[in-house]
Amino acid sequence: MEQRTTCCVVGGGPAGMVLGLLLARAGVAVTVLEKHADFLRDFRGDTVHPSTLALLDDLGLAERFAKLPQRRVTTVQLPLGPDRSLVTVGNIGALPGKYNYIAMVPQWDLLNLLVDEAGREPSFAVRMSTEATSFLMERGRVAGVRYRTSDGRTGELRATLTVACDGRGSLARSLPELGLRRFACPMDAWWFRLPRREGDPHGLVGGVGDRFFTAMIDRGDYWQCAALIPKGTDAERRAAGLDRFMADFTAAVPWLSDRAHELRSWDEVKLLDVRLDRLRRWHRPGLLCIGDAAHAMSPVFGIGINLAVEDAVAAARHLVGPLREDAVGLRHVRRVQRRRWPTTAATQALQRFAHSRVIEPLLAGRPAFGNPRRAKRLTELLTTSRWLNRVPAYFIAYGALRERPPAASVR
């Protein structure tokens, strides 16, 4: 089968669905291809930051979003005290504005909301269980994709512009001319759940154990836990046994020791191969990459989804006009990368700094920032300086650069 659309969006994650909604509201024919049958996948990024909350408000979706099951997080706490006590390094609740919190919402609920809203537009279509398998090439230009459905049917979808939003395993990353640049990562991550109880801390909470760093997300009735372990040590640590890991884990966060038995099998612990990289070029004629397809982010600061959504908003604003005219040139997709590249590079530079000065030393059993005295001084500054405390809070909330949706998409 062969069909045609104006914009083919490959990947139905937050970036792909936000882009699809914004373009469809502006009257652009857009088709989103999602290889899975639904969005029900655990341990995905579930943080909806203030910048995205403000976007949903601009789109007239704030009331519907508020009805979704969610937990509001206003503080980020790390074990930077002299006795590894928790220190608030970012108080998002102290920021001005209507949305001074992070909403913890299951990603499938957010995506279902976006799909439902986009489906009200006659120019929008989403195809679930449909995987893009290769690009259609015509005279050196990407002219769409070949696809395969879960029941084995194949076809072609031609498009004026194809936007890759399919993550760090993106089909676009096989194109050598885009040039992938990788950065060293000192860690991988284990994800698992533990029950949450009255009297536990609130918000985003960290802890330090034996060659691992923990980060726990308050999800109301449970903690979504991450343990950052030295890169490539997954098999070695699993071989040491689950009891050994839970003993080390509860030594780092002793207030969770009363529920260590709740984790019964390694099958409940999922490995994330942490990567930090970006394409040198996010485009070629007929193709644009955004989100993790263009730049895979570390889980540090938890802002990967925020960046991907901002990419989608910037892409929509720059491309609505050319797509309406069915005439997207190389200069148009270049503008999107020029707009978003400085923010991406700056964010990844900060993540690399955190990797080298905080995470890597802690995973090696050394103090963060080189020596305890320096860490103590930084802790004092963060707790006594009202201005300094707001810097990481603002960065986590809004990133380095805020984007506004195209006027035609606002309701």
VMD Tcl script that draws the C-alpha trace (Angstrom):
set ca {
  {0.00 0.00 0.00}
  {1.12 3.56 -0.63}
  {-0.32 6.66 1.06}
  {0.67 10.28 1.41}
  {0.67 12.89 4.16}
  {2.32 16.27 4.62}
  {4.29 15.36 7.78}
  {5.14 11.82 8.85}
  {6.11 11.62 12.55}
  {8.00 8.44 13.43}
  {7.49 7.60 17.11}
  {4.54 8.26 19.39}
  {6.35 9.43 22.53}
  {5.89 12.86 24.14}
  {7.82 14.69 21.40}
  {6.01 12.93 18.55}
  {2.54 13.39 20.02}
  {3.09 17.03 20.97}
  {4.38 17.76 17.47}
  {1.47 15.91 15.89}
  {-1.07 17.83 17.97}
  {0.50 21.24 17.28}
  {0.74 20.65 13.51}
  {-2.76 19.21 13.22}
  {-4.27 22.16 15.07}
  {-2.52 24.46 12.59}
  {-4.16 22.62 9.69}
  {-1.17 20.49 8.62}
  {-1.90 16.91 7.59}
  {0.17 14.75 9.95}
  {0.41 11.00 10.52}
  {2.13 9.54 13.59}
  {3.54 6.00 13.38}
  {3.92 4.13 16.69}
  {5.35 0.61 16.64}
  {3.67 -0.51 19.88}
  {-0.02 -1.35 20.25}
  {-0.38 0.93 23.29}
  {1.65 3.18 25.58}
  {1.68 0.89 28.63}
  {5.40 0.60 29.35}
  {6.76 1.02 32.87}
  {9.82 2.99 34.00}
  {9.52 5.58 31.28}
  {10.07 9.23 32.09}
  {6.92 10.32 33.89}
  {7.98 13.84 34.87}
  {5.89 16.69 33.46}
  {7.85 19.87 34.13}
  {6.48 23.42 34.58}
  {7.36 24.34 30.99}
  {5.23 21.44 29.70}
  {2.45 22.27 32.18}
  {2.41 25.83 30.81}
  {2.27 24.43 27.26}
  {-0.74 22.26 28.14}
  {-2.37 25.38 29.59}
  {-1.73 27.29 26.34}
  {-3.35 24.42 24.44}
  {-6.46 24.49 26.63}
  {-5.67 21.11 28.18}
  {-4.83 22.15 31.75}
  {-8.23 21.17 33.15}
  {-8.20 17.73 31.53}
  {-4.59 17.15 32.57}
  {-5.39 18.08 36.19}
  {-7.88 15.20 36.32}
  {-5.18 12.61 35.57}
  {-3.79 10.67 38.55}
  {-0.66 12.52 39.59}
  {1.72 13.42 42.35}
  {3.17 16.92 42.66}
  {6.87 17.27 43.49}
  {8.26 20.61 44.68}
  {11.72 19.75 46.03}
  {14.86 17.93 44.94}
  {16.90 16.46 47.80}
  {20.39 14.94 47.70}
  {22.52 13.37 50.47}
  {25.10 16.16 50.57}
  {25.13 16.75 54.33}
  {28.25 15.92 56.36}
  {26.57 12.71 57.56}
  {24.96 12.13 54.14}
  {21.80 13.79 55.41}
  {19.31 15.06 52.82}
  {19.82 18.63 51.57}
  {17.27 20.46 49.41}
  {19.25 21.53 46.33}
  {16.27 22.73 44.33}
  {13.06 24.19 45.72}
  {10.75 24.34 42.72}
  {7.88 25.36 44.98}
  {9.65 28.67 45.66}
  {9.64 29.67 41.99}
  {7.12 32.30 40.90}
  {4.29 31.42 38.59}
  {1.27 29.19 38.39}
  {3.17 25.95 37.79}
  {5.85 25.74 40.46}
  {5.92 21.95 40.71}
  {6.70 18.83 38.70}
  {3.69 16.62 38.00}
  {4.45 12.91 38.23}
  {1.99 11.39 35.77}
  {2.16 7.94 34.16}
  {3.42 8.64 30.66}
  {0.70 6.52 29.10}
  {-1.96 8.79 30.60}
  {-0.29 11.89 29.16}
  {0.10 10.28 25.73}
  {-3.51 9.08 25.68}
  {-4.63 12.62 26.50}
  {-2.57 14.06 23.63}
  {-3.78 11.43 21.17}
  {-7.40 11.97 22.15}
  {-7.09 15.73 21.72}
  {-5.21 15.47 18.41}
  {-7.83 13.00 17.15}
  {-10.38 15.82 17.18}
  {-8.50 17.45 14.31}
  {-9.44 16.18 10.83}
  {-5.84 16.47 9.62}
  {-4.44 14.13 12.32}
  {-3.96 10.36 12.10}
  {-2.11 7.91 14.36}
  {-1.24 4.35 13.37}
  {-0.47 2.06 16.27}
  {1.40 -1.25 15.82}
  {3.12 0.30 12.80}
  {6.92 0.39 12.65}
  {8.96 2.44 10.18}
  {11.50 0.04 8.66}
  {13.39 2.25 6.18}
  {13.34 5.64 4.50}
  {12.03 6.29 1.01}
  {14.72 8.15 -0.95}
  {14.14 10.21 -4.09}
  {16.90 12.28 -5.71}
  {18.85 12.49 -2.46}
  {15.82 13.50 -0.40}
  {13.90 11.57 2.26}
  {10.42 11.23 0.77}
  {8.74 9.24 3.54}
  {9.07 5.78 5.07}
  {8.39 2.13 4.44}
  {6.52 0.52 7.29}
  {5.42 -2.85 8.64}
  {2.42 -3.51 10.88}
  {2.31 -6.06 13.71}
  {0.30 -8.47 11.53}
  {2.97 -8.42 8.81}
  {1.42 -6.00 6.32}
  {3.82 -3.58 4.64}
  {3.42 -0.30 2.84}
  {4.82 3.12 2.05}
  {3.89 6.48 3.50}
  {5.13 9.43 1.44}
  {5.56 12.80 3.10}
  {6.85 16.30 2.44}
  {8.73 16.05 5.75}
  {9.59 13.08 7.95}
  {10.34 13.81 11.62}
  {12.21 11.17 13.62}
  {10.93 11.09 17.21}
  {11.72 7.40 17.77}
  {14.30 7.69 20.52}
  {17.94 6.76 20.80}
  {17.37 3.64 18.68}
  {16.04 5.86 15.88}
  {16.03 4.66 12.31}
  {17.66 7.99 11.41}
  {20.77 7.13 13.42}
  {21.71 4.58 10.76}
  {22.40 7.48 8.36}
  {26.18 8.05 8.55}
  {25.98 11.62 7.25}
  {24.24 12.72 10.47}
  {27.38 11.89 12.49}
  {26.74 10.56 16.00}
  {28.95 11.98 18.77}
  {29.14 9.91 21.96}
  {30.21 11.01 25.45}
  {31.51 8.74 28.18}
  {28.95 7.67 30.80}
  {30.16 6.31 34.14}
  {26.94 4.53 35.04}
  {23.99 2.36 34.15}
  {20.68 2.40 36.03}
  {18.49 -0.19 37.71}
  {14.78 0.65 37.99}
  {12.41 -0.95 40.49}
  {9.53 -0.14 42.86}
  {9.13 -0.12 46.64}
  {6.04 0.80 48.68}
  {5.78 4.33 50.08}
  {4.50 4.94 53.59}
  {3.39 7.80 55.80}
  {6.36 9.60 57.30}
  {8.62 9.06 54.28}
  {10.31 12.10 52.71}
  {8.55 13.87 49.86}
  {9.60 14.79 46.32}
  {12.72 13.60 44.54}
  {15.12 12.02 47.03}
  {18.67 10.74 46.58}
  {21.00 8.46 48.56}
  {24.54 7.11 48.29}
  {25.48 3.44 48.78}
  {28.41 1.12 48.10}
  {29.45 2.11 44.58}
  {25.96 3.19 43.62}
  {23.83 6.31 43.79}
  {20.10 6.14 44.39}
  {17.34 8.42 43.17}
  {13.75 7.88 44.28}
  {10.66 9.47 42.77}
  {7.67 9.99 45.05}
  {4.71 8.40 43.24}
  {2.22 8.64 46.09}
  {1.68 5.02 47.09}
  {5.08 3.80 45.92}
  {8.65 4.91 45.23}
  {9.98 4.60 41.71}
  {13.59 3.81 42.58}
  {16.73 4.10 40.49}
  {20.12 2.76 41.50}
  {22.98 4.13 39.42}
  {25.73 1.49 39.24}
  {29.19 1.64 37.59}
  {28.96 1.16 33.84}
  {29.03 -2.46 32.75}
  {28.69 -4.01 36.24}
  {25.13 -5.29 35.89}
  {26.01 -9.00 35.55}
  {28.62 -8.88 38.32}
  {26.27 -7.24 40.79}
  {23.35 -9.51 39.99}
  {25.63 -12.51 40.57}
  {26.33 -11.20 44.10}
  {22.66 -11.75 44.91}
  {19.54 -9.70 45.49}
  {19.91 -9.85 49.27}
  {23.35 -8.25 49.04}
  {22.02 -5.44 46.87}
  {19.07 -4.73 49.14}
  {21.37 -4.67 52.19}
  {23.58 -2.10 50.46}
  {20.55 -0.17 49.25}
  {18.92 0.11 52.67}
  {22.28 1.11 54.19}
  {22.14 4.13 51.86}
  {18.47 4.87 52.60}
  {17.84 3.32 56.04}
  {14.29 4.68 56.26}
  {13.38 2.12 53.54}
  {14.81 -0.87 55.42}
  {11.40 -1.98 56.72}
  {10.28 -2.91 53.19}
  {13.45 -4.43 51.72}
  {11.68 -7.79 51.51}
  {9.14 -6.34 49.05}
  {11.64 -6.76 46.18}
  {11.50 -10.51 45.61}
  {13.24 -11.18 42.30}
  {15.78 -9.72 39.87}
  {12.96 -9.87 37.31}
  {11.53 -6.80 39.08}
  {14.77 -4.86 38.47}
  {15.07 -3.43 34.95}
  {18.40 -2.32 33.48}
  {18.73 0.96 31.60}
  {21.89 1.26 29.49}
  {22.61 4.95 30.11}
  {23.88 6.88 27.12}
  {24.79 10.48 26.45}
  {25.20 11.46 22.81}
  {23.93 13.74 20.07}
  {23.87 13.91 16.30}
  {26.17 16.46 14.70}
  {23.46 17.09 12.12}
  {19.80 16.68 13.00}
  {18.61 16.90 9.43}
  {19.00 16.18 5.78}
  {16.63 17.10 2.93}
  {13.15 15.87 3.88}
  {14.18 14.70 7.37}
  {14.42 16.23 10.86}
  {15.42 14.52 14.12}
  {14.25 15.79 17.52}
  {14.17 14.51 21.09}
  {16.23 11.44 21.94}
  {16.58 10.66 18.25}
  {18.74 13.80 18.01}
  {20.25 13.75 21.51}
  {20.11 10.90 24.04}
  {20.22 12.41 27.52}
  {21.49 11.10 30.83}
  {18.86 10.67 33.58}
  {20.73 13.37 35.55}
  {18.30 16.25 36.33}
  {15.44 14.20 34.83}
  {14.93 16.65 31.98}
  {15.12 14.47 28.87}
  {11.36 14.58 28.27}
  {11.30 18.31 28.92}
  {13.93 18.87 26.22}
  {12.14 16.59 23.76}
  {8.83 18.44 24.20}
  {10.58 21.80 23.78}
  {12.16 20.45 20.56}
  {8.69 19.59 19.28}
  {7.31 23.04 20.13}
  {10.21 24.78 18.38}
  {9.88 22.51 15.35}
  {6.16 23.23 15.06}
  {6.67 26.98 15.30}
  {9.37 27.01 12.61}
  {7.74 24.52 10.23}
  {4.01 25.27 10.26}
  {4.31 27.86 7.48}
  {6.49 25.80 5.10}
  {4.39 22.67 5.72}
  {1.18 24.53 4.92}
  {2.75 25.48 1.60}
  {4.00 21.90 1.09}
  {7.47 23.30 0.48}
  {9.90 22.46 3.28}
  {13.50 23.16 2.30}
  {16.78 22.34 3.96}
  {16.97 25.86 5.38}
  {13.76 25.31 7.33}
  {14.92 22.18 9.17}
  {18.32 23.79 9.76}
  {16.60 26.56 11.69}
  {15.21 24.05 14.16}
  {18.67 22.66 14.95}
  {20.14 26.16 15.22}
  {17.43 27.06 17.71}
  {17.70 23.93 19.86}
  {21.38 22.94 19.59}
  {22.78 25.50 22.12}
  {20.28 24.38 24.78}
  {21.07 20.72 24.11}
  {24.84 21.25 24.21}
  {24.64 23.32 27.41}
  {22.43 20.73 29.14}
  {24.70 17.87 28.14}
  {27.74 19.85 29.33}
  {26.10 20.18 32.75}
  {25.27 16.47 32.77}
  {28.87 15.62 31.89}
  {30.04 17.85 34.75}
  {27.70 16.03 37.13}
  {28.99 12.71 35.80}
  {32.66 13.58 36.37}
  {32.42 15.60 39.60}
  {29.59 13.88 41.47}
  {28.48 10.50 40.10}
  {31.80 9.01 39.02}
  {33.56 9.78 42.35}
  {30.61 8.45 44.37}
  {30.50 5.25 42.31}
  {34.23 4.82 42.97}
  {33.84 5.39 46.71}
  {35.37 8.87 46.64}
  {33.78 12.12 47.90}
  {31.91 14.31 45.44}
  {33.68 17.42 44.10}
  {37.11 16.05 45.04}
  {37.09 16.49 48.81}
  {34.61 16.67 51.71}
  {35.47 20.28 52.52}
  {34.45 21.47 49.07}
  {31.23 19.45 49.21}
  {30.45 20.93 52.64}
  {31.00 24.47 51.34}
  {28.69 23.86 48.38}
  {26.06 22.44 50.73}
  {26.25 25.56 52.89}
  {25.82 27.80 49.85}
  {22.83 25.83 48.60}
  {21.10 25.94 51.98}
  {21.86 29.57 52.87}
  {21.69 31.35 49.51}
  {18.11 31.86 48.41}
  {19.25 32.90 44.92}
  {21.63 29.98 44.41}
  {19.00 27.50 45.55}
  {16.64 28.74 42.84}
  {19.14 28.26 39.97}
  {18.96 24.43 39.86}
  {15.22 24.63 40.59}
  {14.62 26.92 37.58}
  {16.85 24.81 35.34}
  {15.01 21.61 36.28}
  {11.65 23.34 35.85}
  {12.19 25.15 32.56}
  {15.52 24.12 31.07}
  {17.86 26.66 29.51}
  {15.38 28.05 26.97}
  {11.61 28.20 26.92}
  {9.68 27.66 23.68}
  {6.27 29.01 22.66}
  {3.82 27.12 20.44}
  {2.69 28.53 17.08}
  {-0.27 30.89 17.46}
  {-2.40 28.71 15.17}
  {-2.14 25.83 17.65}
  {-3.19 27.70 20.76}
  {-6.71 27.33 22.15}
}
mol new
graphics top color blue
foreach p $ca { graphics top sphere $p radius 0.5 }
foreach p [lrange $ca 0 end-1] q [lrange $ca 1 end] { graphics top cylinder $p $q radius 0.2 }
display resetview
